[in-house]
């Protein structure tokens, strides 16, 4: 009979210990979940800001942005020109503007005096 009472008491104590440990672990888990959520939110905010900065940089260096400011891209036979030496008089060239393309003919060449 005494052994039975001891056994029941031990089971009750074990049950209480398990319940208390389970509550402690649930609390730790909840705290860890909150910390993880906070870190994820922080990382997402940092990534969002970095994306905004990089998008702004891409926009600043975009050829279309340059064209919208009045710059042009000039081609001869599909090749981008960067020197007057790449074309001859009377040759047809293409001038890309922000809102379209012009077909032009070289009538005069002047080289910068460096």
Secondary structure as UniProt FT lines:
FT   HELIX           2..61
FT   HELIX           63..68
FT   TURN            69..70
FT   STRAND          73..76
FT   TURN            77..78
FT   STRAND          79..80
FT   HELIX           84..86
FT   TURN            89..90
FT   STRAND          92..97
FT   TURN            98..99
FT   STRAND          100..105
//
